[in-house]
Amino acid sequence: MAIKKPLFSIIIPTYNSQKTLSVALDSIINQTFKNLEVLIIDGLSTDGTIEIVEKYKQRFNAIRSFSEKDKGIYDAMNKGITLANGEWLFFMGSDDFFYEGTTLEQVINNERINDKSVVYGNVYSERFNGVYDGEFNYAKITKKNICHQSVFFRKSIFKQLGDFNLKYKSHADWDHNMRWFFSTKVKSLYIDQIIANYADNGFSSLNDDEIFKADKFFRLLILGWDKVPLNQLIVNCNDSISFFKKERKYFKLIILYGFKFTFKVLNNFRRRV
């Protein structure tokens, strides 16, 4: 008899996660929707993480685990993409957990997702004093990121747009979100549903990403220059100018001042028309 293909692949990168992992796994096991698999992608933990995983594997045979040295959280997530068998992929932090026992059931029963490649909702977190952060638009995604704990991806999206860029150590998910958000070939959907409780101890929330800061404005120009409002492009241009002033990157400053002047001229022209 053929093995039933899981609809969801829940990918959890771990490294020394013994204090929190049980909460994440319990929230998955207790889901009312059962057609899923769990992929634990471990970076050679030195605490009791692997022992906890082995105990849960005895209770829940949908868990698969892999432990080897990696290049960080996004490398682990990319490995999970390759190993996943599910149609929909979800990336959960080892200290996060699903908001409700019916979370996956609610998502999959929403008929509006049928022709979509990306579906995202909200997270709940003390860091944000509640729910974060509603529906995004082109201007908003230049200022804020969509938490990966609120996003479901069809696996095919990674073949279409590529995996997470390991160049970015803590904001590769933001870069990837901009790629699909600005793409005219990707159908996405916002659903007004809290997907997960987001813990404020994740790598991206505790670490800055200087390389992403340096690239962000230029990435916006490549991906969404025709979609982002001019005033927002000016804001992002100013942010980059401030960054490169500190870095004393004068050649890039000249380029940025050129863009800023052009955007201001265009903005003033539009106001007059």
C-alpha positions as CSV (number, residue, x, y, z in Angstrom):
1,M,0.0,0.0,0.0
2,A,1.3,3.4,-1.0
3,I,2.3,5.7,1.9
4,K,0.0,8.7,2.1
5,K,1.9,11.9,1.3
6,P,1.6,14.5,4.1
7,L,-0.2,17.7,3.3
8,F,2.0,19.8,5.7
9,S,5.7,19.6,6.5
10,I,6.5,21.4,9.8
11,I,10.2,22.2,9.7
12,I,11.9,23.0,13.0
13,P,15.6,24.1,13.1
14,T,17.1,23.2,16.5
15,Y,20.3,23.9,18.4
16,N,20.4,23.3,22.2
17,S,16.6,23.6,22.3
18,Q,15.9,21.2,25.2
19,K,14.1,23.8,27.3
20,T,11.5,24.8,24.7
21,L,11.2,22.0,22.1
22,S,8.6,20.0,24.0
23,V,6.1,22.9,23.9
24,A,6.5,23.2,20.1
25,L,6.2,19.5,19.5
26,D,3.1,19.2,21.8
27,S,1.4,21.9,19.8
28,I,1.9,19.9,16.6
29,I,0.9,16.5,18.0
30,N,-2.2,18.0,19.5
31,Q,-3.4,19.4,16.1
32,T,-6.8,18.1,15.0
33,F,-5.4,17.9,11.5
34,K,-3.1,14.8,11.4
35,N,-1.9,14.6,7.8
36,L,1.5,16.1,8.4
37,E,5.2,15.4,9.1
38,V,7.6,17.0,11.4
39,L,11.3,17.6,10.3
40,I,13.7,18.3,13.1
41,I,16.9,19.8,11.5
42,D,19.4,19.9,14.3
43,G,22.8,21.6,14.2
44,L,24.6,19.1,16.5
45,S,23.1,20.1,19.8
46,T,25.2,19.5,22.9
47,D,22.3,19.5,25.4
48,G,19.4,17.1,25.7
49,T,17.6,18.1,22.4
50,I,18.2,14.9,20.5
51,E,17.1,12.8,23.5
52,I,13.8,14.8,23.6
53,V,13.3,14.3,19.9
54,E,13.9,10.5,20.2
55,K,11.2,10.3,23.0
56,Y,8.7,12.1,20.8
57,K,9.5,9.9,17.8
58,Q,8.2,7.0,19.9
59,R,4.9,8.8,20.5
60,F,4.5,10.3,17.0
61,N,5.9,8.4,14.0
62,A,5.5,11.4,11.7
63,I,8.7,13.0,13.2
64,R,11.9,12.7,11.3
65,S,15.2,14.1,12.6
66,F,18.6,15.0,11.2
67,S,21.6,16.2,13.2
68,E,24.7,17.6,11.5
69,K,26.8,20.7,11.5
70,D,25.1,23.6,9.5
71,K,25.8,27.2,8.6
72,G,23.0,28.6,10.7
73,I,19.2,28.7,10.9
74,Y,18.5,29.3,7.2
75,D,20.9,26.6,6.2
76,A,18.8,24.3,8.4
77,M,15.6,25.6,6.8
78,N,17.0,25.0,3.3
79,K,17.8,21.4,4.3
80,G,14.3,21.0,5.5
81,I,12.9,22.2,2.2
82,T,14.9,19.5,0.4
83,L,13.8,16.8,2.8
84,A,10.1,17.8,3.0
85,N,7.5,15.6,1.4
86,G,4.5,17.8,2.1
87,E,2.7,20.1,-0.3
88,W,2.7,23.0,2.2
89,L,5.8,23.9,4.3
90,F,5.8,25.7,7.6
91,F,8.9,26.9,9.5
92,M,8.5,26.8,13.3
93,G,11.0,28.0,15.8
94,S,11.8,25.5,18.5
95,D,10.4,27.9,21.1
96,D,7.2,28.7,19.2
97,F,3.9,26.9,19.1
98,F,0.6,26.8,17.2
99,Y,-1.9,29.2,18.6
100,E,-4.8,26.7,18.6
101,G,-5.3,23.0,18.3
102,T,-7.3,23.6,15.2
103,T,-4.8,25.9,13.5
104,L,-3.9,23.6,10.6
105,E,-7.5,22.5,10.1
106,Q,-8.7,26.1,9.8
107,V,-6.0,26.8,7.2
108,I,-6.5,23.8,5.0
109,N,-10.3,24.2,5.1
110,N,-10.2,27.7,3.8
111,E,-11.2,27.4,0.2
112,R,-9.5,30.6,-0.7
113,I,-6.1,29.0,-0.5
114,N,-6.7,26.5,-3.3
115,D,-5.0,28.5,-6.1
116,K,-2.4,30.2,-3.8
117,S,1.3,29.6,-3.4
118,V,1.8,31.5,-0.2
119,V,-0.7,32.0,2.7
120,Y,0.0,34.1,5.7
121,G,-1.8,35.2,8.8
122,N,-0.7,36.7,12.2
123,V,1.4,35.7,15.2
124,Y,0.8,36.5,18.8
125,S,3.7,37.7,20.8
126,E,4.5,39.7,24.0
127,R,7.2,41.4,21.9
128,F,4.5,43.0,19.8
129,N,2.1,43.6,22.7
130,G,-0.4,41.2,21.1
131,V,-1.1,40.4,17.5
132,Y,1.3,41.0,14.7
133,D,0.7,42.3,12.1
134,G,-2.3,42.1,9.8
135,E,-2.3,42.3,6.0
136,F,0.8,43.7,4.2
137,N,1.1,45.9,1.2
138,Y,4.1,47.0,-0.9
139,A,5.0,49.9,1.4
140,K,4.6,48.0,4.6
141,I,6.9,45.1,3.7
142,T,9.7,47.6,3.1
143,K,9.4,48.6,6.8
144,K,8.4,45.4,8.5
145,N,8.9,41.7,8.0
146,I,6.2,39.0,7.8
147,C,7.0,36.5,10.6
148,H,7.8,33.1,9.1
149,Q,5.8,31.6,11.9
150,S,2.7,32.9,10.2
151,V,3.5,31.8,6.7
152,F,2.6,28.6,4.8
153,F,4.5,28.0,1.5
154,R,3.8,25.5,-1.2
155,K,7.0,23.6,-1.7
156,S,6.9,24.6,-5.4
157,I,7.6,28.2,-4.5
158,F,11.2,27.4,-3.6
159,K,11.8,25.9,-7.0
160,Q,10.3,29.0,-8.5
161,L,12.1,31.6,-6.5
162,G,15.0,29.8,-4.8
163,D,15.8,28.9,-1.2
164,F,16.7,31.3,1.6
165,N,19.9,33.3,0.8
166,L,22.6,32.3,3.3
167,K,24.3,35.6,2.7
168,Y,21.8,37.1,5.2
169,K,22.4,35.7,8.7
170,S,19.2,36.9,10.4
171,H,16.9,38.4,7.7
172,A,17.0,35.8,4.9
173,D,13.3,35.3,5.5
174,W,12.6,39.0,5.0
175,D,14.6,38.8,1.7
176,H,12.6,35.8,0.6
177,N,9.3,37.4,1.6
178,M,10.1,40.4,-0.6
179,R,10.8,38.0,-3.4
180,W,7.4,36.4,-3.4
181,F,5.5,39.5,-2.3
182,F,6.7,41.5,-5.3
183,S,6.5,38.7,-7.8
184,T,3.7,39.0,-10.4
185,K,3.9,35.2,-10.8
186,V,3.1,34.3,-7.2
187,K,-0.5,34.3,-5.8
188,S,-0.6,35.0,-2.1
189,L,-3.3,35.3,0.4
190,Y,-3.7,37.0,3.8
191,I,-6.0,35.2,6.3
192,D,-7.2,37.0,9.4
193,Q,-6.1,34.1,11.7
194,I,-3.5,33.9,14.5
195,I,-1.2,31.0,13.4
196,A,1.4,30.8,16.2
197,N,2.7,32.1,19.4
198,Y,6.0,33.7,18.5
199,A,8.7,33.7,21.2
200,D,11.0,36.7,21.4
201,N,14.2,34.6,21.7
202,G,14.7,33.6,18.1
203,F,17.9,34.3,16.2
204,S,16.5,37.0,14.0
205,S,14.9,38.9,16.8
206,L,18.2,38.9,18.8
207,N,20.6,39.6,16.0
208,D,21.0,42.4,13.5
209,D,21.9,41.8,9.9
210,E,24.3,44.4,8.6
211,I,24.6,42.8,5.1
212,F,20.8,42.9,4.7
213,K,20.8,46.5,5.8
214,A,23.4,47.3,3.1
215,D,21.4,45.4,0.4
216,K,17.8,46.2,1.3
217,F,17.3,49.4,-0.7
218,F,19.0,47.9,-3.8
219,R,16.9,44.7,-3.4
220,L,13.8,46.9,-3.3
221,L,14.8,48.6,-6.6
222,I,15.4,45.2,-8.3
223,L,12.2,43.6,-6.9
224,G,9.7,46.3,-6.6
225,W,10.7,49.7,-7.9
226,D,7.5,49.9,-9.9
227,K,5.3,48.9,-6.9
228,V,6.7,50.7,-3.8
229,P,5.3,54.2,-3.4
230,L,8.0,56.9,-4.2
231,N,7.8,58.4,-0.7
232,Q,8.6,55.0,0.8
233,L,11.5,54.5,-1.6
234,I,12.8,57.8,-0.4
235,V,12.5,56.7,3.3
236,N,14.4,53.5,2.5
237,C,17.0,55.4,0.5
238,N,17.6,57.7,3.5
239,D,18.0,54.6,5.7
240,S,20.7,53.3,3.4
241,I,22.4,56.7,3.3
242,S,22.6,56.7,7.1
243,F,24.0,53.2,7.0
244,F,26.7,53.8,4.4
245,K,27.7,57.1,6.1
246,K,28.6,55.1,9.2
247,E,30.4,52.5,7.0
248,R,32.1,55.3,5.0
249,K,31.2,53.7,1.7
250,Y,31.4,56.9,-0.4
251,F,30.9,55.4,-3.8
252,K,27.5,53.9,-2.7
253,L,26.6,57.1,-1.1
254,I,27.1,58.9,-4.4
255,I,24.7,56.4,-6.1
256,L,22.2,56.7,-3.3
257,Y,22.1,60.5,-3.4
258,G,21.5,60.2,-7.1
259,F,18.5,58.0,-6.5
260,K,17.2,60.2,-3.8
261,F,17.4,63.3,-6.0
262,T,15.6,61.4,-8.9
263,F,12.9,60.2,-6.6
264,K,12.3,63.6,-5.1
265,V,12.0,65.2,-8.6
266,L,9.5,62.5,-9.7
267,N,7.5,62.9,-6.5
268,N,7.3,66.7,-6.9
269,F,6.3,66.2,-10.6
270,R,3.5,63.8,-9.6
271,R,2.1,66.2,-7.0
272,R,1.9,68.9,-9.7
273,V,0.2,66.8,-12.3
